């Protein structure tokens, strides 16, 4: 299971060319900051920040964060889960 401090990659990283990765080596890489509870619904959210761009912080429902890649929409993606730990 992923935890705070882990670096994860979004499945769309697979769509980048070698030139794009050379230009922006951290594209689609994120650091998990932790979990939070939505104050209204009680839903658990994963808090994470990109290792590229302006340094904004994002939240995504835990169920969505740990979901599998939509094979109908992205049939050529090899990664199984939406986010996986970066080696």
C-alpha positions in Angstrom: 0.0 0.0 0.0 1.2 3.5 -0.8 1.9 5.9 2.0 2.9 9.5 2.7 6.3 10.3 1.3 6.0 7.8 -1.6 6.7 9.0 -5.1 4.1 7.6 -7.6 3.7 7.8 -11.3 0.4 8.4 -13.1 -0.3 6.0 -15.9 -0.2 8.9 -18.5 3.6 9.0 -18.0 3.7 6.1 -20.5 2.4 8.3 -23.2 5.4 10.7 -23.1 8.2 10.5 -25.6 11.8 10.2 -24.7 12.3 13.8 -25.7 9.4 14.9 -23.5 10.9 13.0 -20.5 14.3 14.5 -21.2 12.7 18.0 -21.2 10.6 17.4 -18.1 11.9 14.3 -16.3 9.4 14.6 -13.4 6.3 14.9 -15.6 3.4 12.8 -14.1 5.4 12.0 -11.0 3.8 12.9 -7.6 4.6 12.8 -3.9 1.8 11.5 -1.6 1.5 13.9 1.2 -1.1 12.0 3.2 -4.8 11.4 3.7 -7.6 13.7 4.7 -11.2 13.4 5.5 -13.8 15.4 3.6 -15.6 17.5 6.2 -19.1 17.0 4.7 -19.1 13.5 3.3 -16.5 11.8 5.4 -14.9 10.5 2.3 -11.2 9.7 2.5 -9.0 11.8 0.1 -5.4 11.3 -0.9 -3.4 14.6 -0.8 -0.6 14.7 -3.3 1.6 17.2 -5.1 3.2 17.0 -8.5 7.0 17.0 -8.8 6.7 19.3 -11.8 4.8 22.6 -12.5 3.9 25.3 -10.1 3.8 23.2 -6.9 0.1 23.1 -6.4 -1.4 20.5 -4.0 -4.2 18.2 -5.1 -6.8 15.9 -3.5 -8.4 12.9 -5.1 -10.9 10.5 -3.6 -9.0 7.4 -2.2 -11.2 5.1 -4.2 -10.3 6.9 -7.4 -6.6 7.3 -6.6 -6.3 3.5 -6.1 -8.5 2.6 -9.1 -7.4 0.6 -12.2 -6.7 2.3 -15.5 -9.8 2.4 -17.7 -8.9 -0.1 -20.4 -11.7 1.0 -22.7 -10.5 4.6 -22.7 -6.7 3.8 -22.6 -6.3 0.3 -24.2 -2.5 0.7 -24.9 -1.5 1.5 -21.3 0.6 -1.2 -19.6 0.4 0.1 -16.1 -2.4 -1.6 -14.2 -3.3 1.1 -11.6 -4.0 4.8 -12.0 -1.0 5.6 -9.7 1.8 3.2 -9.0 5.0 3.5 -6.9 7.9 4.8 -8.8 11.0 2.6 -8.6 
